[in-house]
Amino acid sequence: MRNRGAANSEDKPVRVEVKDVCGDLPILETEWWVMADMSIREATSSDIQSLCRLYYEFHEFHARAVPERLITQGSLAALDDSELSTTLQTIIDDERAIILVAEVDGQKVGLVEAYIRHDEAHPLRRGYRYGHLQSLMVAKGCRGRGVGRRLIEAAEEWTKGHGAREMRLDTWEAAGDPVGFYEKVEYRTLRRTMVHVL
């Protein structure tokens, strides 16, 4: 699945090196680089090693935001990703789930993980078939350039193609959280989990 936008041929992008979880990735310093150079596709088994690096960054971001709830995994070099690799293969093989990856110049710069779920109808509740956005991750050096927005759009298209009526997600609320980003792409609060420390 490729982005449909086209770059203005008169623009002269400047390449800079950005060190992030993906390694040294050339990034274009223009507003349109994602539209020109990024592709989004369904993940395959051959992507699992790269996906583990992105999921590592995803977890560490949240572990720093809510250290009273999540535990850091330590250094990436020391990470045993065998369990995660098995889990990712299960997701890739599941017809009710999808992992989409964003690539620039052959490098994985982001992912989105989504599922098809159901709220069964009940005499007091309406039935819903919906998508659940489990994970959205963009490598640190590539944020703020439209990658996350395009990944969400792709996941929403996949969800609609499976007959879902809406996309839902859960997110931690903490300093630096993505709530503002989700509001920009027109997500709203449906319900809250509230906590009182005793």
C-alpha positions in Angstrom: 0.0 0.0 0.0 1.6 3.3 -1.1 0.9 6.9 -0.3 -0.9 8.7 -3.0 0.7 12.1 -2.6 3.3 13.5 -5.0 6.2 15.8 -4.2 6.7 19.1 -5.9 9.5 18.6 -8.3 10.8 22.1 -7.7 11.5 21.5 -4.0 15.1 20.5 -3.2 15.1 18.3 -0.2 18.1 18.3 2.1 19.2 15.0 3.5 20.4 14.7 7.0 21.4 11.8 9.2 19.0 11.0 12.1 20.1 8.5 14.6 17.2 6.5 16.0 16.1 3.0 16.7 16.2 2.2 13.0 19.9 3.2 12.7 21.3 6.0 10.5 18.3 6.8 8.4 18.4 9.6 5.7 15.5 11.9 6.4 14.3 14.7 4.0 13.9 18.1 5.6 10.7 19.1 3.9 7.0 19.0 4.7 6.4 16.5 1.9 9.1 13.9 2.3 6.7 11.3 3.8 4.3 11.7 0.8 7.1 11.2 -1.7 9.3 8.6 0.0 7.2 6.6 2.5 5.3 3.4 1.7 3.0 1.5 4.0 2.5 -2.3 3.7 1.4 -5.3 5.7 4.2 -6.8 7.8 5.5 -10.2 7.0 7.7 -12.7 8.9 10.8 -11.2 7.4 10.0 -7.9 9.2 10.0 -9.4 12.7 13.5 -8.4 13.7 12.9 -4.8 12.7 9.5 -4.8 14.4 11.1 -6.0 17.6 13.3 -2.9 17.6 10.2 -0.6 17.1 8.2 -2.5 19.8 11.2 -2.1 22.2 11.2 1.7 21.6 7.4 1.7 22.0 7.6 -0.1 25.4 10.5 2.1 26.7 8.6 5.3 25.8 5.7 4.1 28.0 7.9 2.7 30.7 9.4 6.2 31.1 6.0 7.9 31.1 4.4 5.6 33.7 7.3 4.0 35.6 5.0 3.1 38.5 3.1 0.8 36.1 5.6 -0.5 33.5 9.2 -1.9 33.8 12.0 -0.9 31.5 13.5 -3.8 29.5 17.1 -2.4 29.8 19.3 -2.0 26.8 18.2 -3.1 23.3 21.4 -5.1 22.9 20.6 -7.3 25.9 17.0 -7.8 24.9 15.8 -11.4 24.5 13.1 -10.9 21.8 12.3 -14.6 21.3 8.9 -14.3 23.1 8.0 -11.1 21.2 9.0 -12.7 17.9 6.7 -15.6 18.5 3.8 -13.2 19.5 4.4 -11.1 16.3 4.3 -14.2 14.1 1.0 -15.1 15.7 -0.4 -11.7 14.9 0.9 -11.8 11.4 -0.9 -15.1 10.8 -4.2 -13.9 12.4 -6.8 -12.9 9.8 -8.5 -10.7 12.4 -5.3 -8.7 13.1 -2.8 -6.7 11.1 0.5 -5.1 11.6 1.3 -2.4 9.0 4.8 -1.0 8.6 5.9 2.4 7.3 9.2 2.4 5.3 11.4 5.1 4.1 14.4 4.1 1.9 13.9 0.5 3.0 14.1 1.3 6.7 11.2 0.6 9.0 10.2 3.9 10.6 6.8 3.0 12.1 4.1 0.4 12.7 0.5 0.1 13.6 -1.1 -3.0 15.1 -4.9 -3.4 14.9 -7.6 -6.0 15.5 -11.2 -6.6 14.6 -13.4 -6.9 17.7 -17.1 -7.2 18.6 -19.4 -5.8 21.3 -22.2 -8.4 21.2 -25.7 -7.1 21.2 -27.6 -7.3 24.5 -31.1 -6.2 25.4 -29.5 -3.1 27.0 -26.5 -2.6 24.7 -26.1 -2.2 20.9 -23.8 -4.5 19.0 -20.7 -3.1 17.4 -18.0 -4.5 15.1 -15.0 -2.3 15.5 -11.3 -2.0 15.1 -9.0 -1.8 18.1 -5.8 0.1 17.6 -3.5 -1.8 19.9 -0.1 -0.1 19.1 1.1 2.9 17.1 4.8 3.6 17.0 6.9 6.0 15.0 10.7 5.9 15.5 11.8 8.9 17.5 13.8 10.6 14.7 10.8 10.4 12.3 8.0 11.9 14.5 6.1 15.0 13.6 6.3 14.3 9.8 3.0 12.6 9.1 4.0 9.0 9.6 1.6 8.3 12.4 -1.3 9.9 10.6 -0.7 7.8 7.5 -0.4 4.6 9.6 -3.7 5.3 11.3 -5.4 6.0 8.0 -4.1 2.7 6.6 -5.3 0.8 9.7 -8.7 2.5 9.5 -9.1 1.5 5.8 -8.2 -2.1 6.7 -10.8 -2.0 9.6 -13.5 -0.6 7.3 -12.7 -3.3 4.8 -13.6 -5.9 7.5 -17.0 -4.3 8.2 -16.1 -2.4 11.3 -18.0 0.7 12.3 -15.3 2.5 14.2 -11.7 2.4 15.5 -11.1 2.4 19.3 -7.9 2.7 21.3 -6.6 2.9 24.8 -3.7 5.2 25.8 -1.9 6.1 28.9 -2.3 9.7 30.1 1.0 11.1 31.3 3.5 13.8 30.4 4.3 13.6 26.7 1.4 11.2 26.0 -0.1 11.0 22.5 -3.6 12.1 23.5 -3.2 15.4 21.7 -2.1 13.6 18.5 -5.2 11.3 18.6 -7.4 14.3 19.1 -5.9 16.0 16.0 -6.8 12.9 14.0 -10.4 13.2 15.3 -10.5 10.6 18.1 -12.5 11.5 21.2 -12.9 10.0 24.7 -15.6 7.4 24.9 -15.0 6.2 28.4 -12.3 6.6 31.1 -10.5 4.4 33.6 -10.1 6.6 36.7 -7.8 5.8 39.6 -7.7 6.9 43.3 -4.5 6.0 45.1 -5.3 4.7 48.6 
